[in-house]
């Protein structure tokens, strides 16, 4: 809130004691989030099932194709300043005009951070192992500077460490959900009228980048590293649009945005952008395979 009065602006920006009224307000926010937001986002918007929702701790089962969108949906609502719900329980943004039929409740606000672990698990994987891996991913996301998400894969034989992606929710101004969608589109590729793929990346691309990552990530010149990615794209990605999308992915991963709030720990510039790109493409290829 900015008033234009220097004294008021200074006072409003000061930290205050966390007294009983603040405790009560925080408890109400977390109660409403668990009671209204989590079931709405998980079950009504994305067809999942809530296993547990207590304050800001959430455990849910979701279809693979919309799990990342659900994580971002929960984060968007959690960091909202205000939300409203109607008589049917549908959630809305705060309206511009007064509406007596809507119930207004508070969110944590844009300075809140969300750390999440998301596991794509084989349906025959023992539930206990899946829960342990999901908790491990959540812990990794907190180590990623808070306000981050760690995405992993567990096959029937167990977790695959080479498919773990840890990232802030946004990289280079692009949400991680969009980066994954772009990577999947790059690997699947559109088809022409004859059914032939055009503008698609070679299926070997993720693994070629993974092999080259230890060498390319040691280059001290960012421009030289980007030229190497361009050379790989010219050989293994068909079509100018496909090469542009690959370079866009790399540029987003090589650029770390500032912390989204004062509570998010600052991160150093990415030291392994090629490795991150390879992991992202490997994850996208796994999701495209539908396994």
ABEGO torsion letter per residue (X at the ends): XBAGBAAAAAAAABBBBBBAAAAAAAAAAAAAAAAAAAAAAAAAAAGBBBABBBEABBBBBBBAAAAAAAAAAAAAAAABABBBBBAAGBBBBBBABBBAABBBBBBAEAABBBBBBBBBBBAABBAAAAAAAAAAAAAAAAAAGEGBBBBBBBBAAEBBAAABBBBBABBGGBBAAAAAAAAAAAAAEBBBAAGBBBGBBBAAAAAAAAAAAAAAAABABAAAAAAAAAAAAAAABBEAAAAAAAAAAAAAAABBBBBABAABBBBBBBABAAAAAAAAAAAAAAAAAGX
